[in-house]
């Protein structure tokens, strides 16, 4: 198949919840609940009739985070609760920090395939994470041979959050990989804290100019009005992790890593949130009268050395640019996930990114990084800011635990 034979695929509607700080306002929501809220808003914004949605692709990394809610059924339950056709299938994907991107990539692939292989024309993409509810488990050695439903005595307690942040095979951890990559790129602790201060400052400015406050910034976020698992009514209309901080305050925090680059103040927040997008082929969008201007131009997914996991966006962006035939200078707006300031700065230095057009409304150091929702959060914020600024091409990217990166390039077809 030639690239010219691939149908035009667009994002017809997209939305994200506010991002909640760990153990904060959203901590008593199941990922499924956040996914449903984001999906409902994305469907509403698209204007697509629910019966026209052919499939759901969902992402949730930390499974079993809410008692009484079966995260294993995450995409199927979101589909059913959003009253999509019972016949529309659902798929759960997992690419750790790139899982939100992967929902959109899978949707793009399903739509681009010939109908004889996959006849999907409209796909609901949804990702959500409630990291606050990552459980502690007893890792029993095995089930009992005598009674299958009983377990052998003993076993260690395991914090599932920490287990996910460590990469045992590579004998490293996420913050250490960021520290090592930053060190290789000659990033300093001062630069890390300056970046963190910039991230929070930009996020505070975006909040002041948020459309919910009468401005025109961060229009992908919607005010969340719902009832949590305890029955408590919740209203949240801002990213809860953003702080009023300063470089001086950040510089006083201890470094946790061998080179001292990563501190509690310059790493992304553990957080909760959800995002969703309606991905359709252009013909369907135009036939149904849907918005059809946010075109998915292409994507890149690549592996890198696990010990410098944070370099993932470099390889993924280079691959995406090569796939689409674009040059880096064609990209007018960037959203690069700030898993850690040291990691982002390494990417910025290696690609020579212009910070004036990168993470302009703050990054994950300020906003938070709810793993499976992050890729969709980045894309949602990217497309609305592209629209706001009149930018033709934008790119969102993230590093991925285990040594990977993912990137998606968007074109606003209204801009010449």
C-alpha positions as CSV (number, residue, x, y, z in Angstrom):
1,X,0.0,0.0,0.0
2,X,1.3,3.4,-1.0
3,X,1.1,6.3,1.5
4,X,-1.2,8.0,-1.0
5,X,-3.6,5.1,-0.7
6,X,-4.1,5.5,3.1
7,X,-7.4,7.3,3.9
8,X,-7.3,10.6,5.7
9,X,-7.9,9.9,9.4
10,X,-9.0,12.7,11.7
11,X,-9.8,13.4,15.3
12,X,-13.4,14.6,15.3
13,X,-13.8,15.2,19.0
14,X,-11.4,15.2,22.0
15,X,-11.6,16.0,25.7
16,X,-9.8,15.4,28.9
17,X,-10.6,15.6,32.6
18,X,-8.7,18.0,34.9
19,X,-5.7,16.1,36.3
20,X,-6.1,15.4,40.0
21,X,-3.2,15.4,42.4
22,X,-2.3,12.1,44.1
23,X,-4.8,11.3,46.9
24,X,-6.7,14.4,45.9
25,X,-10.1,15.2,44.5
26,X,-10.2,12.4,41.9
27,X,-8.7,9.7,44.1
28,X,-12.0,8.1,44.8
29,X,-12.9,7.6,41.2
30,X,-12.3,4.3,39.4
31,X,-10.4,4.7,36.1
32,X,-13.5,3.4,34.4
33,X,-15.5,6.3,35.8
34,X,-13.0,8.9,34.6
35,X,-12.9,7.1,31.2
36,X,-16.7,7.3,30.8
37,X,-16.7,11.0,31.7
38,X,-14.0,11.8,29.2
39,X,-15.6,9.6,26.5
40,X,-19.0,11.2,26.9
41,X,-17.5,14.6,26.5
42,X,-15.5,13.6,23.4
43,X,-18.6,12.0,21.8
44,X,-20.6,15.2,22.6
45,X,-17.9,17.4,21.1
46,X,-17.7,15.3,17.9
47,X,-21.4,15.2,17.3
48,X,-21.2,11.6,16.2
49,X,-24.2,9.4,16.8
50,X,-23.2,6.6,19.2
51,X,-24.5,3.9,16.9
52,X,-21.9,5.0,14.3
53,X,-19.0,4.1,16.6
54,X,-17.5,0.8,15.4
55,X,-15.1,0.0,18.2
56,X,-13.5,1.2,21.5
57,X,-9.8,1.1,22.2
58,X,-8.9,1.7,25.9
59,X,-5.8,2.1,28.0
60,X,-5.3,1.5,31.7
61,X,-1.9,0.6,33.1
62,X,-2.3,0.0,36.8
63,X,-5.0,-2.6,36.9
64,X,-7.3,-3.3,39.9
65,X,-7.0,0.1,41.4
66,X,-10.6,0.5,42.6
67,X,-12.3,-2.1,44.8
68,X,-15.6,-3.2,43.2
69,X,-14.5,-2.0,39.8
70,X,-13.0,-4.5,37.3
71,X,-10.3,-2.7,35.4
72,X,-9.7,-5.8,33.4
73,X,-12.9,-4.9,31.6
74,X,-12.0,-1.2,31.2
75,X,-12.7,-0.5,27.5
76,X,-15.7,-2.8,27.3
77,X,-17.3,-1.3,30.3
78,X,-16.7,2.2,29.0
79,X,-18.3,1.2,25.7
80,X,-21.3,-0.3,27.4
81,X,-21.8,2.6,29.9
82,X,-21.6,5.1,27.0
83,X,-24.4,3.1,25.3
84,X,-22.4,2.2,22.2
85,X,-23.7,-0.8,20.1
86,X,-23.3,-4.1,22.0
87,X,-21.8,-5.5,18.8
88,X,-19.0,-2.9,18.8
89,X,-15.8,-4.6,20.1
90,X,-13.4,-3.3,22.7
91,X,-9.7,-3.7,23.0
92,X,-7.3,-2.9,26.0
93,X,-3.8,-1.7,25.0
94,X,-0.8,-1.3,27.2
95,X,2.3,0.6,26.3
96,X,2.9,2.1,29.8
97,X,3.4,5.9,29.4
98,X,2.6,5.7,25.7
99,X,-0.7,3.8,26.2
100,X,-2.9,6.8,25.5
101,X,-1.0,7.4,22.2
102,X,-1.4,3.7,21.4
103,X,-5.2,3.9,21.5
104,X,-5.0,6.5,18.7
105,X,-2.3,4.7,16.8
106,X,-4.4,1.5,16.9
107,X,-7.5,3.4,15.8
108,X,-5.5,4.9,12.9
109,X,-4.4,1.5,11.8
110,X,-7.8,-0.1,12.0
111,X,-9.3,2.7,9.9
112,X,-6.5,2.7,7.4
113,X,-6.7,-1.1,6.8
114,X,-8.8,-2.2,3.8
115,X,-12.4,-3.1,4.8
116,X,-11.7,-6.8,4.1
117,X,-9.2,-6.8,6.9
118,X,-10.9,-4.3,9.3
119,X,-14.0,-2.3,8.5
120,X,-13.9,0.2,11.3
121,X,-14.6,3.8,10.3
122,X,-15.1,5.4,13.7
123,X,-13.3,4.5,16.9
124,X,-13.6,5.7,20.5
125,X,-10.1,6.0,22.1
126,X,-10.0,6.4,25.9
127,X,-7.4,6.2,28.6
128,X,-7.6,6.7,32.3
129,X,-5.6,6.1,35.4
130,X,-6.3,6.4,39.1
131,X,-2.7,6.1,40.4
132,X,-3.8,7.2,43.9
133,X,-5.5,3.8,44.2
134,X,-2.6,1.6,43.2
135,X,-2.9,-1.3,45.8
136,X,-0.5,-3.0,48.1
137,X,-0.7,-6.7,47.5
138,X,0.6,-9.9,49.3
139,X,2.7,-11.7,46.7
140,X,1.9,-15.3,47.7
141,X,4.4,-17.8,46.2
142,X,1.7,-19.7,44.4
143,X,-1.8,-21.3,44.7
144,X,-2.2,-24.4,46.8
145,X,-2.1,-27.6,44.8
146,X,-4.5,-29.2,47.2
147,X,-7.1,-26.4,46.9
148,X,-6.8,-24.2,43.9
149,X,-8.8,-21.3,45.4
150,X,-6.4,-21.2,48.4
151,X,-2.9,-19.9,48.5
152,X,0.4,-21.0,50.0
153,X,1.3,-19.2,53.2
154,X,3.9,-16.5,53.2
155,X,4.9,-14.1,50.5
156,X,6.1,-10.5,50.6
157,X,4.1,-7.3,50.5
158,X,4.4,-5.4,47.3
159,X,3.6,-1.8,46.5
160,X,2.3,-2.0,42.9
161,X,3.2,1.6,42.3
162,X,6.8,1.1,43.1
163,X,6.9,-2.2,41.3
164,X,5.9,-0.4,38.1
165,X,8.4,2.4,38.5
166,X,11.3,0.0,38.8
167,X,12.6,-1.9,35.8
168,X,14.1,-5.0,37.3
169,X,15.5,-6.6,34.1
170,X,17.5,-3.4,33.3
171,X,18.4,-3.0,37.0
172,X,17.2,0.5,37.1
173,X,14.2,2.8,37.9
174,X,12.4,5.5,36.0
175,X,14.0,8.4,37.8
176,X,17.5,6.9,37.5
177,X,17.1,6.6,33.8
178,X,16.1,10.2,33.6
179,X,19.1,11.2,35.8
180,X,21.5,9.1,33.6
181,X,20.1,10.6,30.3
182,X,20.2,14.1,31.7
183,X,23.8,13.6,32.8
184,X,24.9,12.3,29.4
185,X,23.3,15.4,27.8
186,X,25.2,17.6,30.4
187,X,21.9,18.8,32.0
188,X,22.5,20.5,35.4
189,X,20.3,20.5,38.5
190,X,19.8,24.2,38.1
191,X,18.4,23.7,34.6
192,X,16.0,21.1,36.0
193,X,14.7,23.4,38.7
194,X,14.4,26.3,36.2
195,X,12.4,24.0,33.9
196,X,10.1,23.0,36.7
197,X,9.5,26.6,37.7
198,X,8.7,27.4,34.1
199,X,6.3,24.5,33.8
200,X,4.3,25.6,36.9
201,X,4.4,29.2,35.9
202,X,3.0,28.4,32.4
203,X,0.4,26.1,33.9
204,X,-0.8,28.8,36.3
205,X,-1.0,31.3,33.4
206,X,-3.0,28.8,31.4
207,X,-5.4,28.3,34.3
208,X,-6.0,32.1,34.5
209,X,-6.7,32.1,30.8
210,X,-8.7,28.9,30.8
211,X,-11.9,28.9,28.8
212,X,-13.7,27.9,32.0
213,X,-12.5,31.2,33.4
214,X,-13.6,33.2,30.4
215,X,-10.4,32.9,28.4
216,X,-9.5,30.7,25.4
217,X,-6.7,28.5,26.8
218,X,-6.7,24.7,27.6
219,X,-10.1,24.2,25.9
220,X,-9.6,20.5,25.7
221,X,-10.3,20.3,29.5
222,X,-13.9,20.1,30.7
223,X,-15.2,20.8,34.2
224,X,-15.8,17.5,36.0
225,X,-19.1,17.3,37.8
226,X,-19.7,13.8,39.1
227,X,-20.1,11.6,42.2
228,X,-17.1,9.6,43.4
229,X,-17.1,6.1,44.7
230,X,-18.0,7.3,48.2
231,X,-21.1,9.1,47.0
232,X,-19.5,12.5,47.4
233,X,-20.4,15.1,44.8
234,X,-17.3,16.5,43.0
235,X,-16.6,19.7,41.0
236,X,-13.2,20.2,39.5
237,X,-12.3,22.7,36.8
238,X,-8.5,23.0,37.1
239,X,-5.4,20.8,37.0
240,X,-5.0,20.1,40.7
241,X,-1.2,19.5,40.7
242,X,-0.2,23.0,39.6
243,X,1.6,24.9,42.4
244,X,2.6,28.5,43.1
245,X,6.3,27.8,43.5
246,X,9.7,29.3,42.8
247,X,13.1,28.3,41.6
248,X,14.5,29.1,45.1
249,X,12.0,26.7,46.8
250,X,12.6,24.0,44.2
251,X,16.4,24.3,44.5
252,X,16.3,23.5,48.2
253,X,14.7,20.0,47.7
254,X,17.1,17.0,47.9
255,X,18.2,15.1,44.9
256,X,17.2,11.5,44.9
257,X,19.4,10.1,42.1
258,X,23.1,9.4,41.6
259,X,23.8,12.6,39.7
260,X,21.4,14.6,41.9
261,X,19.3,15.8,38.9
262,X,15.9,14.4,40.0
263,X,14.1,15.9,43.1
264,X,10.5,15.8,44.3
265,X,10.0,19.2,42.7
266,X,11.2,18.5,39.2
267,X,9.6,15.1,38.5
268,X,6.1,14.6,37.1
269,X,3.3,14.3,39.6
270,X,1.8,11.0,40.4
271,X,-1.8,11.8,39.5
272,X,-5.3,10.8,38.3
273,X,-7.2,11.6,35.2
274,X,-8.7,10.5,31.9
275,X,-8.8,11.5,28.2
276,X,-10.7,10.5,25.1
277,X,-10.9,11.1,21.4
278,X,-13.1,10.1,18.5
279,X,-11.0,9.0,15.6
280,X,-12.7,8.6,12.2
281,X,-11.9,8.6,8.5
282,X,-12.4,11.9,6.7
283,X,-15.2,10.6,4.5
284,X,-17.2,9.4,7.5
285,X,-16.6,12.8,9.2
286,X,-17.7,14.8,6.3
287,X,-20.7,12.5,5.6
288,X,-21.9,12.9,9.2
289,X,-21.1,16.6,9.4
290,X,-18.4,16.2,12.0
291,X,-15.3,18.4,12.6
292,X,-12.7,17.0,10.2
293,X,-9.7,19.3,10.4
294,X,-7.4,17.7,13.0
295,X,-5.8,15.1,10.7
296,X,-3.5,12.4,12.1
297,X,-0.5,12.7,9.7
298,X,1.5,9.9,11.1
299,X,3.2,8.5,14.1
300,X,6.4,6.9,15.3
301,X,7.1,4.3,18.0
302,X,10.7,3.3,18.8
303,X,12.9,1.5,21.3
304,X,15.9,3.0,23.0
305,X,18.4,1.7,25.6
306,X,16.4,1.1,28.8
307,X,19.0,2.8,31.0
308,X,18.3,6.1,29.2
309,X,14.6,5.5,28.8
310,X,14.0,9.3,28.7
311,X,15.5,9.5,25.3
312,X,12.5,7.8,23.8
313,X,10.9,10.9,22.3
314,X,14.0,11.6,20.2
315,X,13.9,8.2,18.4
316,X,10.1,8.3,18.1
317,X,9.9,11.9,16.7
318,X,12.7,11.1,14.2
319,X,10.8,8.0,13.1
320,X,7.5,10.0,12.8
321,X,9.1,12.7,10.8
322,X,10.7,10.2,8.4
323,X,7.4,8.4,8.0
324,X,5.5,11.5,7.1
325,X,8.2,13.2,5.0
326,X,8.1,16.3,7.3
327,X,11.1,18.2,8.7
328,X,11.4,19.2,12.3
329,X,11.1,22.8,11.3
330,X,7.6,22.1,9.9
331,X,6.4,21.5,13.5
332,X,5.0,24.7,14.9
333,X,3.9,23.3,18.3
334,X,5.2,20.5,20.6
335,X,3.9,18.7,23.6
336,X,6.7,16.6,25.1
337,X,5.8,14.8,28.3
338,X,7.9,16.0,31.2
339,X,8.2,12.7,33.0
340,X,11.2,14.3,34.7
341,X,12.8,17.7,34.0
342,X,16.1,16.0,33.4
343,X,14.6,13.7,30.8
344,X,12.7,16.5,29.0
345,X,15.8,18.7,29.0
346,X,17.9,15.9,27.5
347,X,15.3,15.6,24.6
348,X,15.2,19.4,24.2
349,X,19.0,19.5,23.9
350,X,19.3,16.6,21.6
351,X,16.6,17.8,19.2
352,X,17.4,21.5,19.7
353,X,13.7,22.2,20.5
354,X,12.5,25.8,20.7
355,X,11.0,26.1,24.3
356,X,8.9,29.0,23.2
357,X,6.7,26.5,21.2
358,X,7.0,23.5,23.5
359,X,4.7,22.7,26.4
360,X,3.5,26.3,26.2
361,X,0.7,25.7,28.9
362,X,3.0,23.8,31.2
363,X,4.1,20.2,31.2
364,X,3.7,17.1,33.3
365,X,6.0,18.4,36.1
366,X,3.2,20.8,36.8
367,X,0.1,19.2,35.4
368,X,0.8,15.5,36.3
369,X,1.3,12.2,34.5
370,X,-1.6,9.8,34.9
371,X,0.1,7.1,32.9
372,X,-2.6,5.7,30.5
373,X,-4.3,9.1,30.1
374,X,-1.1,11.0,29.4
375,X,-0.9,10.4,25.6
376,X,-4.5,11.5,25.1
377,X,-4.0,14.5,27.5
378,X,-1.0,15.6,25.4
379,X,-3.0,15.3,22.1
380,X,-6.1,17.0,23.4
381,X,-4.0,20.0,24.7
382,X,-2.0,20.0,21.5
383,X,-4.9,20.2,19.0
384,X,-6.7,23.0,20.9
385,X,-3.6,25.0,21.3
386,X,-2.8,24.5,17.6
387,X,-6.3,25.9,16.8
388,X,-5.8,28.8,19.2
389,X,-2.5,29.8,17.6
390,X,-3.2,28.9,14.0
391,X,-0.5,26.3,13.8
392,X,-0.5,23.9,10.9
393,X,1.6,21.0,12.3
394,X,2.0,19.8,15.9
395,X,3.6,16.9,17.5
396,X,3.0,15.2,20.9
397,X,5.5,12.7,22.3
398,X,6.4,10.8,25.5
399,X,9.1,8.5,26.8
400,X,8.0,5.1,27.8
401,X,9.2,2.8,30.7
402,X,11.4,0.0,29.5
403,X,13.1,2.1,26.9
404,X,10.6,3.3,24.3
405,X,9.1,6.4,22.9
406,X,5.9,7.3,21.0
407,X,5.1,10.4,18.9
408,X,2.0,11.4,16.9
409,X,1.9,14.3,14.4
410,X,-1.3,16.3,13.8
411,X,-2.1,18.7,11.0
412,X,-4.8,21.4,11.2
413,X,-6.1,21.3,7.6
414,X,-7.6,24.8,8.0
415,X,-4.1,26.3,8.2
416,X,-2.2,26.7,4.9
